[in-house]
Amino acid sequence: MKKYTKDFKLKIVNEYEHRVGCKELCSMYSISKSSLYEWIKLYKVRVGKNNKLYTYEDIKKLERKLK
């Protein structure tokens, strides 16, 4: 299995968020759809209260602190 850097994954998710299609991204970068969807889950930016931005990673870190 090929390893990708976090920067590469963030770049792909950013392109996805700017309306580049999944099929096109997978073809352009020779990545699987399952990898792309996992990266989107992990790195897509979400807006929380007070318009603060969070990624899935941020949310999981906050949940761990609360436990």
FENGIMO-V616998 format. One record per residue. RES is the residue in one small letter. BURIAL is I if it has 9 or more other ideal C-beta (glycine too) atoms within 8 Angstrom, else O. Layout:
BEGIN
res: [RES;RES]
burial: [BURIAL;BURIAL]
END
This chain:
BEGIN
res: [m;k;k;y;t;k;d;f;k;l;k;i;v;n;e;y;e;h;r;v;g;c;k;e;l;c;s;m;y;s;i;s;k;s;s;l;y;e;w;i;k;l;y;k;v;r;v;g;k;n;n;k;l;y;t;y;e;d;i;k;k;l;e;r;k;l;k]
burial: [O;O;O;O;O;O;O;O;I;I;O;I;I;O;I;I;O;O;O;O;O;I;O;O;I;I;O;O;O;O;I;O;O;O;I;I;I;O;I;I;O;I;I;I;O;I;O;O;O;O;O;O;O;I;I;I;O;O;I;O;O;I;O;O;O;O;O]
END
